[in-house]
Amino acid sequence: MVSTSKIKSVDFYRKIPRDLTEASLSGAGLSIVAALAMLFLFGMELSSYLAINTSTSVIVDKSSDGDFLNIDFNISFPALSCEFASVDVSDVFGTHRLNISKTIRKVPIDPHLRATAEEFHSTSDLHLINHGDEDHGDNSTYADIPLTGAAFEKFTHHFQILVVNFYAPWCYWSNRLKPSWVKASQITRERYNPGTDDRVLLGSVDCTEEPTLCKSNHIQGYPSIRIFRRGSDLREDHGNHEHESYYGDRDTDSLVKMVEELLKPIKKEDHKLALDGKSDNAASTFKKAPVSGGCRIEGYVRAKKVPGELVISAHSGAHSFDASQMNMSHIVTHLTFGTMVSERLWTDMKRLLPYLGQSYDRLNGKSFINERQLDANVTIEHYLQIIKTEVISRRSGQEHSLIEEYEYTAHSSVARSYHYPEAKFHFELSPMQVLISENPKSFSHFITNVCAIIGGVFTVAGILDSIFQNTVRMVKKIELGKNI
């Protein structure tokens, strides 16, 4: 067996009897200073260990979220009616998706961007409307009862139902409707004599002659057939009568049938209108008309990760628009790419914010208003260059993705359009991505540094104490030699 004395021979820390040691005031002061230095350096090392060390690199995009990109947006158009607002997406591959509605909500708003009604559901099959085979004849004027501003107010109070065709003489669709409308108006007057029967009247408004009347009823597409019911209160906050729009077929028989459906709940001797008495057949062709001329468009679309564009404009398969009167001014409340980063996640990831570009919402809260400096027919375009930023953490030898976001730069311009004005968002994704790596320090490295701090300070303090004591001793010897 190994004796105890041999084991003691390898002792690195041989003890000196306490009686042979001497405490000094200078040694005590130096010990206190050394202890404070150890505590300070330990705190600094602990702070460095807990801090995030990151490295940034640019690599080829190796996204794990597929070949499609979500575009989330909330954009308000004070002068574009939800009735005709269309969201389209196209790309360089030739893909064109028109009038997307499944993932889009349209809410009517007033000029102050306040919602004025519930979500508006567009009619998607206007291009299938039947216009009949009647002879168009002369395209100059309508032969039915023309309505002016004063006559319009008079007739809305006199007739229980006033069906009005808002048209423009230059409009192709208005001219296609004209013969059917004139004939249907004539049949209606013969069946329901306006002189003795106040139940219904069909009239027309030429919007080139009565622009104020058409604007007050938020007419943006021609022709627009609106149904006004006596008893509908005048909305003081919007300045027009609540009314409905007709989206059914435009041949003579369909128009006459529409009038008959409207009159079903009304008897000749009745003067009280049953506002909710429409039949199920009529409900599909009648919709509440927008009570304001603006629209807030919100939702998301999916686009391929190739250069493309998101276009918002007025579109209809059975209406024409006056480009000189259209204004595509808009306010971007929200526009981001990729999966939306929740506010809660941003709160949890505050420690990473200094390392992110914070350009994932570059257009948020910005207004793009056409003040008519370029006259009419102005398209507002935005050019967006997108790059993906990913933050990963390396722990326990494995990589974990903490957050993925798409940041973008934006440049906007306005230009005269050869067709109808639009709001265009051109987007192009970079083939590269920014990779931010979070590199935590190992615990063993932390312990090694702590030991180095304690040992180093202790050793340096011992050296300083030895130097001080030897210096004092030498000074005393020199003084003693002088005295002898």
HELIX and SHEET records of a PDB file:
HELIX    1   1 THR A    4  LYS A    8  1                                   5    
HELIX    2   2 ARG A   18  LEU A   20  5                                   3    
HELIX    3   3 LEU A   25  LEU A   50  1                                  26    
HELIX    4   4 LEU A  126  LEU A  128  5                                   3    
HELIX    5   5 GLY A  149  HIS A  158  1                                  10    
HELIX    6   6 TYR A  172  ARG A  191  1                                  20    
HELIX    7   7 PRO A  211  SER A  216  1                                   6    
HELIX    8   8 THR A  252  LEU A  263  1                                  12    
HELIX    9   9 ASP A  280  ALA A  283  1                                   4    
HELIX   10  10 ALA A  323  GLN A  325  5                                   3    
HELIX   11  11 GLU A  343  ASP A  348  1                                   6    
HELIX   12  12 LYS A  350  TYR A  355  5                                   6    
HELIX   13  13 PHE A  443  ASN A  483  1                                  41    
SHEET    1   A 5 THR A  54  VAL A  60  0                                        
SHEET    2   A 5 ALA A 423  GLU A 438 -1                                        
SHEET    3   A 5 GLY A 308  ALA A 314 -1                                        
SHEET    4   A 5 ALA A  85  ASP A  91 -1                                        
SHEET    5   A 5 HIS A  96  ARG A  97 -1                                        
SHEET    1   B 4 THR A  54  VAL A  60  0                                        
SHEET    2   B 4 ALA A 423  GLU A 438 -1                                        
SHEET    3   B 4 VAL A 378  ARG A 395  1                                        
SHEET    4   B 4 GLN A 398  ARG A 416 -1                                        
SHEET    1   C 5 ILE A 104  ILE A 109  0                                        
SHEET    2   C 5 GLY A 294  LYS A 304 -1                                        
SHEET    3   C 5 PHE A  68  PHE A  77 -1                                        
SHEET    4   C 5 HIS A 330  PHE A 337 -1                                        
SHEET    5   C 5 LYS A 366  PHE A 368 -1                                        
SHEET    1   D 6 ILE A 145  PRO A 146  0                                        
SHEET    2   D 6 VAL A 200  ASP A 206  1                                        
SHEET    3   D 6 ILE A 161  TYR A 167  1                                        
SHEET    4   D 6 SER A 224  ARG A 229 -1                                        
SHEET    5   D 6 HIS A 243  TYR A 246 -1                                        
SHEET    6   D 6 PHE A 286  LYS A 288 -1                                        
SHEET    1   E 2 LEU A 234  ARG A 235  0                                        
SHEET    2   E 2 ASN A 240  HIS A 241 -1                                        
END                                                                             
